[in-house]
Amino acid sequence: MLDCIFCKIINKELKADIVYEDQDFVVFKDIKPKAETHLLIVPKKHIESLNALEDIDLAGKMLLLAKKMIKNQNYKIQINTGKKAGQIIDHLHLHLLSGKMF
């Protein structure tokens, strides 16, 4: 998507504090963290929201990546779907939060 902020980060058109990247995902720090650790796990393929996700393998990889990124600490996963639920960017992403919550 031409105007998608996350697609621009994936394509290196916008800067982000990227902590991990592979063929399917990019993981970067949230610019407005709500916890000591607040990462966004974003599929490289543009998918508007969880409601548009049809690839069960991608969903499973996303959850396993979250577990890998947090390394057995206590954590919270949040996926906002739709504007009324708090989704600001129309690109599927998982919030991974750990540590002190703000």
Backbone as CSV, one residue per row, in Angstrom:
resi,resn,N_x,N_y,N_z,CA_x,CA_y,CA_z,C_x,C_y,C_z
1,MET,0.855,-1.186,0.000,0.000,0.000,0.000,0.892,1.238,0.000
2,LEU,0.569,2.171,-0.842,1.402,3.360,-1.023,1.467,4.253,0.206
3,ASP,0.358,4.375,0.931,0.328,5.302,2.060,0.430,4.616,3.420
4,CYS,0.715,3.325,3.450,0.788,2.568,4.705,2.137,2.820,5.387
5,ILE,2.070,3.333,6.595,3.296,3.622,7.354,4.119,2.356,7.575
6,PHE,3.466,1.254,7.907,4.211,0.021,8.158,4.847,-0.521,6.881
7,CYS,4.173,-0.405,5.753,4.779,-0.820,4.478,6.003,0.036,4.173
8,LYS,5.931,1.320,4.513,7.083,2.204,4.299,8.249,1.817,5.202
9,ILE,7.970,1.386,6.419,9.028,0.907,7.318,9.614,-0.389,6.763
10,ILE,8.773,-1.298,6.338,9.224,-2.572,5.764,10.121,-2.328,4.556
11,ASN,9.753,-1.351,3.723,10.518,-1.038,2.506,11.674,-0.073,2.756
12,LYS,11.928,0.227,4.035,13.037,1.111,4.445,12.888,2.540,3.918
13,GLU,11.648,2.963,3.689,11.371,4.336,3.280,11.212,5.240,4.500
14,LEU,10.874,4.649,5.635,10.786,5.352,6.918,11.658,4.615,7.916
15,LYS,12.248,5.367,8.828,13.111,4.761,9.846,12.276,4.219,11.001
16,ALA,12.794,3.148,11.579,12.216,2.562,12.782,13.353,1.850,13.506
17,ASP,13.164,1.640,14.796,14.149,0.915,15.592,13.864,-0.581,15.439
18,ILE,14.353,-1.155,14.337,14.098,-2.555,14.011,14.997,-3.445,14.872
19,VAL,14.361,-4.417,15.542,15.108,-5.336,16.406,15.197,-6.737,15.811
20,TYR,14.387,-7.012,14.789,14.407,-8.336,14.146,13.748,-8.230,12.782
21,GLU,14.259,-9.035,11.849,13.647,-9.092,10.530,13.948,-10.446,9.906
22,ASP,12.959,-11.015,9.245,13.157,-12.237,8.468,12.347,-12.109,7.184
23,GLN,12.147,-13.193,6.477,11.461,-13.114,5.183,9.985,-12.766,5.302
24,ASP,9.387,-13.024,6.469,7.948,-12.798,6.647,7.576,-11.607,7.515
25,PHE,8.476,-11.210,8.431,8.123,-10.205,9.433,9.226,-9.187,9.656
26,VAL,8.815,-8.050,10.162,9.737,-7.075,10.719,9.219,-6.769,12.129
27,VAL,10.149,-6.641,13.078,9.795,-6.343,14.467,10.537,-5.082,14.863
28,PHE,9.783,-4.105,15.367,10.412,-2.855,15.770,9.751,-2.303,17.026
29,LYS,10.460,-1.387,17.686,9.967,-0.781,18.919,8.849,0.212,18.604
30,ASP,7.805,0.176,19.425,6.702,1.127,19.285,7.204,2.519,19.646
31,ILE,6.795,3.527,18.869,7.264,4.894,19.140,6.568,5.525,20.345
32,LYS,5.459,4.939,20.785,4.765,5.404,21.982,4.555,4.201,22.902
33,PRO,5.635,3.730,23.527,5.539,2.484,24.308,4.593,2.587,25.490
34,LYS,3.906,1.478,25.729,2.992,1.359,26.868,3.560,0.423,27.939
35,ALA,4.804,-0.046,27.723,5.477,-0.938,28.667,6.974,-0.818,28.452
36,GLU,7.743,-1.361,29.421,9.210,-1.332,29.288,9.642,-1.904,27.944
37,THR,9.089,-3.039,27.583,9.295,-3.612,26.262,7.972,-3.529,25.530
38,HIS,7.958,-2.830,24.402,6.746,-2.718,23.580,7.184,-2.816,22.128
39,LEU,7.035,-4.012,21.585,7.431,-4.277,20.210,6.210,-4.474,19.330
40,LEU,6.364,-4.133,18.070,5.328,-4.399,17.075,5.852,-5.482,16.145
41,ILE,5.082,-6.535,15.984,5.412,-7.607,15.051,4.497,-7.433,13.850
42,VAL,5.113,-7.162,12.703,4.364,-6.766,11.513,4.697,-7.696,10.348
43,PRO,3.687,-8.339,9.758,3.976,-9.137,8.571,4.395,-8.239,7.410
44,LYS,5.340,-8.712,6.607,5.788,-7.928,5.463,4.701,-7.834,4.395
45,LYS,3.875,-8.860,4.306,2.750,-8.829,3.379,1.684,-7.894,3.957
46,HIS,1.188,-6.964,3.143,0.166,-6.042,3.637,-1.159,-6.792,3.803
47,ILE,-1.583,-6.882,5.044,-2.875,-7.460,5.407,-3.550,-6.406,6.266
48,GLU,-4.738,-5.988,5.891,-5.378,-4.846,6.546,-5.596,-5.042,8.044
49,SER,-6.073,-6.203,8.445,-6.349,-6.443,9.867,-6.458,-7.942,10.109
50,LEU,-6.668,-8.320,11.345,-6.853,-9.723,11.682,-8.050,-10.297,10.927
51,ASN,-9.065,-9.489,10.709,-10.251,-9.944,9.971,-9.925,-10.333,8.533
52,ALA,-8.868,-9.778,7.969,-8.488,-10.075,6.585,-7.452,-11.201,6.492
53,LEU,-6.967,-11.682,7.618,-5.946,-12.733,7.632,-6.582,-14.082,7.319
54,GLU,-6.065,-14.741,6.298,-6.566,-16.063,5.918,-5.470,-17.120,5.957
55,ASP,-4.233,-16.708,6.169,-3.087,-17.619,6.142,-2.797,-18.107,7.557
56,ILE,-3.245,-19.326,7.869,-3.071,-19.884,9.213,-1.593,-20.063,9.548
57,ASP,-0.772,-20.362,8.542,0.662,-20.518,8.782,1.287,-19.198,9.209
58,LEU,0.895,-18.107,8.569,1.419,-16.791,8.931,0.995,-16.428,10.352
59,ALA,-0.245,-16.734,10.698,-0.738,-16.453,12.057,0.076,-17.229,13.092
60,GLY,0.322,-18.494,12.824,1.112,-19.314,13.741,2.534,-18.817,13.859
61,LYS,3.145,-18.456,12.736,4.510,-17.925,12.756,4.579,-16.639,13.561
62,MET,3.540,-15.826,13.459,3.504,-14.542,14.172,3.503,-14.783,15.684
63,LEU,2.707,-15.736,16.134,2.646,-16.044,17.569,3.945,-16.684,18.059
64,LEU,4.512,-17.567,17.273,5.782,-18.184,17.679,6.914,-17.162,17.698
65,LEU,6.874,-16.204,16.789,7.876,-15.135,16.794,7.741,-14.292,18.056
66,ALA,6.515,-14.015,18.479,6.301,-13.256,19.718,6.954,-13.969,20.887
67,LYS,6.737,-15.267,20.975,7.332,-16.065,22.055,8.856,-16.020,21.991
68,LYS,9.391,-16.109,20.794,10.842,-16.070,20.605,11.419,-14.709,21.003
69,MET,10.745,-13.631,20.659,11.242,-12.288,20.921,11.292,-11.980,22.419
70,ILE,10.376,-12.532,23.178,10.276,-12.168,24.591,11.059,-13.117,25.498
71,LYS,11.482,-14.263,24.981,12.377,-15.196,25.677,11.857,-15.638,27.051
72,ASN,10.655,-16.186,27.075,10.073,-16.809,28.270,9.805,-15.862,29.436
73,GLN,9.769,-14.576,29.209,9.363,-13.644,30.255,7.835,-13.608,30.279
74,ASN,7.279,-12.945,31.286,5.845,-12.683,31.276,5.563,-11.647,30.207
75,TYR,4.476,-11.809,29.482,4.181,-10.864,28.419,2.691,-10.798,28.121
76,LYS,2.344,-9.776,27.385,0.972,-9.548,26.958,0.993,-9.343,25.447
77,ILE,0.053,-9.963,24.758,-0.096,-9.781,23.319,-1.421,-9.072,23.076
78,GLN,-1.381,-8.086,22.185,-2.603,-7.344,21.862,-2.663,-7.141,20.359
79,ILE,-3.813,-7.457,19.775,-4.070,-7.173,18.366,-5.361,-6.376,18.301
80,ASN,-5.256,-5.131,17.878,-6.428,-4.286,17.703,-6.965,-4.502,16.288
81,THR,-8.273,-4.655,16.174,-8.880,-4.896,14.868,-10.034,-3.922,14.668
82,GLY,-9.824,-2.962,13.777,-10.834,-1.940,13.496,-10.612,-0.673,14.306
83,LYS,-11.045,0.423,13.744,-10.848,1.742,14.378,-11.467,1.807,15.773
84,LYS,-12.665,1.259,15.944,-13.338,1.326,17.242,-12.605,0.524,18.306
85,ALA,-11.785,-0.428,17.884,-11.009,-1.242,18.828,-9.619,-0.661,19.048
86,GLY,-9.328,0.461,18.409,-8.041,1.109,18.633,-7.000,0.894,17.555
87,GLN,-7.372,0.233,16.441,-6.410,0.040,15.361,-6.201,1.368,14.641
88,ILE,-4.975,1.884,14.698,-4.650,3.178,14.085,-4.092,2.986,12.682
89,ILE,-3.237,1.992,12.509,-2.619,1.694,11.217,-3.349,0.501,10.607
90,ASP,-3.832,0.648,9.385,-4.546,-0.434,8.714,-3.576,-1.425,8.072
91,HIS,-2.781,-2.051,8.927,-1.851,-3.120,8.539,-1.760,-4.007,9.771
92,LEU,-2.086,-5.274,9.604,-2.057,-6.201,10.728,-0.746,-6.083,11.499
93,HIS,-0.841,-5.995,12.806,0.343,-5.982,13.655,-0.031,-6.459,15.054
94,LEU,0.938,-7.042,15.693,0.776,-7.575,17.031,1.605,-6.723,17.983
95,HIS,0.991,-6.263,19.060,1.719,-5.547,20.114,2.217,-6.589,21.101
96,LEU,3.501,-6.554,21.381,4.111,-7.456,22.351,4.642,-6.596,23.493
97,LEU,4.043,-6.760,24.672,4.388,-5.922,25.813,4.900,-6.773,26.968
98,SER,5.946,-6.263,27.637,6.507,-6.971,28.765,7.139,-5.964,29.722
99,GLY,7.270,-6.366,30.983,7.851,-5.475,31.979,6.821,-4.506,32.524
100,LYS,7.299,-3.471,33.154,6.427,-2.474,33.766,5.541,-1.829,32.709
101,MET,4.221,-1.836,32.965,3.260,-1.216,32.065,3.069,0.246,32.446
102,PHE,2.997,1.112,31.459,2.826,2.546,31.718,1.375,2.962,31.581
